[in-house]
Amino acid sequence: MIQQKVKEIHTHLKRQAMHTLRLATYAGSVALLAALCKTAHADEPAADSGGFKLGGYSSASLTAPRQGSTEFQLDDVSLMLSWENDGRFKFFGELELEHPISWNENKHFNNQNTYLDLERLYLDYNLSDKLNIRAGRFLTPAGRWNLLHAAPLVWTESRPLATSYLFPPAVNGLMLFGTVPYETKNQNQSLEYTFYVEGLKDQIRDNYETIYKNVAGAHFTLASQFNIGLSLATFTEDKPAGPDYRILGLDFMTHIKGWELSGEGFQRFTSSGNDGGSGAYLQSAAPLGNNWYWLTRLETLHQARQDSAIVSGGRWVLGLTKRITPKQVFKMEFVGGSNEFTDTPRGFVGSFAVLF
């Protein structure tokens, strides 16, 4: 009887301790966001630090999906360290803590999906104004969204399906890139180019992420009033007898009377010539005044899964985005369409992101 009572007391104390820890973690996360907001407002010039700069971003969101329970989560905390001086070398690194904490109306607080992700870590060497060499881990230059996916830099909280499932998000290897300016009758333009090849495939698989190897490709952007890009790449799915893919992509972005119009499209083929999947999206951002914008996006995905089945689905996104400051963004959006995708559930999403 005494042993049972002691066991009950021990269980009660353990639950109270876990509850206190969860509350402390939540309070700490909120305090961190508040501190980041304060930092983002700071206007004092940074002291001389030998060419080093430390920054980052963070975002929090509230998701109410059609199927499932409402969830609040601190999505990510990303720290970025860069270094450059008057020489030819530059360094950049980004370490991101994904999903450090979430609260679900059924499961309460949890951090089961938390993991560290080394997003970028590379060294640049400037050979000339038109040629640079990059070595390390960098984001795959396929389209536009993948390079600018940080929450404070994009219009919506939900990411287009086509940019998540059809190519590797990052590459460990070597890159050659640069900009070649030229003139036309009406304006100055430039051709931006990138060539890259993988040196070491990813060793860590995050959640249900597909790992690729033997990655190589190129991206070209004609920068003018109407920016248009071309993506080319080859890679192999890292599994026994994994298929070899060839991908072709087009992207564009332009501004018309204050509107921003953008889009991307990708078509993937296997080495045998079969359909390897495709996807595309079109998006508009219309100014409403006082830094409010109305967002509309239509997207589609046609994906060949590992079990050789084909999954097709579409999404539409309607939302409002408020750029509170150049470093703070508030977003609200409704996501609809067909099929369910883990990264972009249908329903309501609200978020706040800050760049610091």
Buried (B, 14 or more C-beta within 10 A) or exposed (E): EEEEEEEEEEEEEEEEEEEEEBEEBBEEBEEBBEEBBEBBEEEEEEEEEEBEEEBBBBBBBBBBBEEBEBBBBBBBBBBBBBBBEEEEEBBBBBBBBBBBBBBBEEEEBBBEEEBEBBBBBBBBEBEEEEBBBBBBBBBBBBBBBBBEBBBBEBBBBBBBBBBBBBBBBBBBBBBBBBBEEEEEEEEEBBBBBBBBBBEEBBEEEEEEEBBBBBBBBBBBBBBBEEBBBBBBBBBBBBEEEBBBBBBBBBBBBEEEEEEBBBBBBBBBBBEEEEEBBBBBBBBBBBEEEEBEBBBEBBBBBBBBEEEEEEBEBBBBBBBBBBBEEEBBBBBBBBBEBEEBBEEBBBBBBBBBBBBB
